[in-house]
């Protein structure tokens, strides 16, 4: 898939909202065929990380919105390998995320923030968390939607994290904020960045 133009993209504190809007608009403008190919490659790279972990546990994913990579095509292989899947729920604007057990084909219901939840919702605790990135940098810092849900979730219960994004969403410089928590991996359609995030403190 063709990425965004290869121009330096430096994210300063005052430009976060602008950059979010720009990257989301770029994601949503992708050619559907190119998007499908990129999603397949991202899913395959994610599966390599997940299947290398033993024993299998609970993998928390996300329901794709606003042009996020759609990973659902590879989930069957993870279930066959013994992984249980879960989707996030927003309990409150200042609360950490909750996660409900989910299987492909299960009944779903639409809720706020464009999310889809398993119906019924059976709470589980994830062992590995897959997080969509609006933007990212090579250190593993993530630009999200700005609500802080994943930051609060990981502050309360740290687990290994895999960020997923398209290559065109990489930022060349990222002024990380004190609450930003680096990811353990970032997966794109062409790269798997393994990052020494475990045990690393949030940015000062």
Residue pairs with C-beta under 8 A, 6 or more apart in sequence:
1 30
1 31
1 34
1 35
1 37
1 38
1 166
1 167
1 189
2 34
3 166
3 167
3 168
4 26
4 168
4 169
8 172
8 173
9 19
9 170
9 171
9 172
9 173
10 171
10 172
10 173
11 19
11 135
11 137
11 143
11 171
11 173
11 174
11 175
12 175
13 175
13 177
16 143
16 146
17 146
19 134
19 135
19 143
19 171
20 134
20 135
20 143
20 145
20 146
23 134
23 135
23 143
23 168
23 169
24 66
24 67
24 134
26 168
26 169
27 66
27 67
27 68
27 166
27 169
28 66
28 67
30 38
30 67
30 166
35 70
37 189
38 69
38 166
38 189
39 69
39 70
39 71
39 73
39 189
40 73
40 74
41 189
41 190
42 69
42 71
42 164
42 166
42 187
42 188
42 189
43 69
43 71
43 73
43 74
44 74
45 187
45 188
45 189
45 191
45 192
46 71
46 74
46 130
46 162
46 164
46 187
47 74
47 77
47 78
48 192
49 162
49 185
49 187
49 192
50 59
50 78
50 81
50 83
50 128
50 162
51 77
51 78
51 81
53 128
55 82
56 81
56 82
56 83
56 84
57 83
57 84
57 126
57 127
57 128
58 83
58 84
58 85
58 86
58 99
58 101
58 124
58 125
58 126
58 127
58 128
59 78
59 83
59 84
59 85
59 86
59 126
59 127
59 128
59 130
60 85
60 86
60 87
60 88
60 99
60 126
60 128
60 129
60 130
61 71
61 75
61 85
61 86
61 87
61 102
61 130
62 68
62 87
62 88
62 130
62 131
62 132
63 87
63 115
63 116
64 70
64 71
64 72
64 132
65 113
65 114
65 115
66 114
68 132
68 164
69 132
69 164
69 165
69 166
71 130
71 164
72 104
75 85
75 104
76 104
78 85
79 85
79 103
79 104
84 101
84 124
85 101
85 102
85 103
85 104
86 99
86 100
86 101
86 102
86 124
86 126
87 99
87 100
87 102
87 115
87 116
87 117
87 118
88 97
88 98
88 99
88 115
88 149
89 97
89 98
89 99
89 100
89 111
89 115
89 117
89 121
90 97
90 111
90 112
90 113
90 115
90 149
91 97
91 98
93 147
94 152
95 152
96 149
96 152
96 153
96 155
96 156
96 157
97 149
97 150
97 152
97 153
98 123
99 123
99 124
99 125
99 126
100 117
100 118
100 121
100 122
100 123
100 124
101 118
101 122
101 123
101 124
102 118
103 118
106 118
106 119
107 118
107 119
108 116
108 117
108 118
108 119
109 116
109 117
109 119
110 116
110 117
111 117
125 157
126 159
127 159
127 160
128 159
128 160
128 161
128 162
129 150
129 153
129 154
129 159
129 160
129 161
129 162
130 161
130 162
130 163
130 164
131 142
131 144
131 150
131 161
131 162
131 163
131 164
131 183
132 144
132 163
132 164
132 165
133 142
133 143
133 144
133 163
133 164
133 165
133 169
133 183
133 186
134 142
134 143
134 144
134 145
134 165
134 169
135 142
135 143
135 165
135 169
135 170
135 171
135 174
136 142
136 143
136 163
136 165
136 169
136 170
136 171
136 174
136 183
136 186
137 170
137 171
137 172
137 173
137 174
138 170
138 193
139 174
139 176
139 182
139 195
140 163
140 182
140 183
140 184
140 185
140 186
140 193
140 195
140 197
141 174
141 176
141 180
141 182
141 183
141 203
142 150
142 163
142 180
142 183
143 171
143 174
144 150
148 179
150 181
151 179
151 180
151 181
154 161
154 181
155 179
155 181
160 184
160 198
161 181
161 183
161 184
161 185
161 197
162 183
162 184
162 185
162 186
162 187
163 183
163 185
163 186
163 187
164 186
164 187
164 188
165 186
165 187
165 188
166 188
166 189
167 188
167 189
167 190
167 191
169 188
170 188
176 182
176 202
176 203
177 203
178 202
178 203
178 204
179 202
180 202
180 203
181 197
181 202
182 195
182 197
182 200
182 202
182 203
183 195
183 197
184 194
184 195
184 197
184 198
185 192
185 193
185 194
185 195
186 192
186 193
186 195
187 193
